[in-house]
Amino acid sequence: MRSPRKLRVVPDCPQPDPQPFKRIQYGFAGGHKVERLAPMPLPHEISVRARAQSILSRDGKRAELPDYETALKIIAEANKPKRDWNVTVPKPRKVTP
């Protein structure tokens, strides 16, 4: 195995001095306060809204993202079983002892 390269100091190097380091700014850029930011939806809320948007999307065209309450109604309506009014359901048999 070869030994790793060794770095050597070159005297009178033509490379200029590096720029001074900038201080790290923590928090929001520009000094925004938290009160000014728009409220972020919770993860389960955004997943419900995205599912409703997926249900509403048709023919490769994306639907608008509904609000949370509307999305819950859309999902509940989509989960209802489809009724076929032409089907007759047989009556249960009576068992006689």
QUICORHU-V29664 format. One record per residue. RES is the residue in one small letter. NEAR is the number of other ideal C-beta (glycine too) atoms within 8 Angstrom. D_FIRST is the distance of its C-alpha to the first C-alpha in Angstrom with 2 decimals. Layout:
RES	NEAR	D_FIRST
RES	NEAR	D_FIRST
This chain:
m	2	0.00
r	3	3.73
s	4	6.47
p	4	9.19
r	3	12.17
k	5	14.92
l	4	18.45
r	4	21.15
v	4	24.88
v	5	26.83
p	4	30.30
d	4	33.27
c	5	31.40
p	3	33.81
q	3	32.73
p	3	35.66
d	2	35.69
p	4	34.97
q	3	37.99
p	4	39.02
f	4	38.09
k	4	40.82
r	4	42.02
i	4	41.21
q	5	44.42
y	3	44.84
g	4	47.45
f	8	49.17
a	5	48.74
g	4	51.90
g	6	53.25
h	8	54.88
k	7	56.51
v	6	56.13
e	4	59.85
r	5	59.61
l	8	57.01
a	3	58.28
p	4	58.05
m	4	55.23
p	8	56.25
l	6	54.84
p	6	52.25
h	6	54.77
e	9	57.35
i	9	55.17
s	8	54.20
v	12	57.94
r	14	58.72
a	9	55.98
r	10	57.29
a	14	60.80
q	14	59.60
s	7	58.01
i	9	61.33
l	10	63.26
s	9	61.02
r	5	62.49
d	3	61.82
g	3	58.46
k	6	60.08
r	4	58.81
a	9	61.57
e	5	61.85
l	6	60.26
p	12	63.20
d	6	63.74
y	10	63.02
e	6	66.59
t	9	67.15
a	14	63.85
l	10	64.95
k	8	68.22
i	12	66.50
i	12	64.18
a	8	67.12
e	7	69.16
a	7	66.38
n	5	65.99
k	6	69.71
p	3	70.52
k	4	72.25
r	4	75.89
d	5	77.53
w	4	81.26
n	3	82.15
v	5	80.81
t	3	83.25
v	4	82.11
p	4	83.98
k	4	85.91
p	4	84.80
r	4	86.94
k	4	89.30
v	4	89.04
t	3	92.45
p	2	92.70
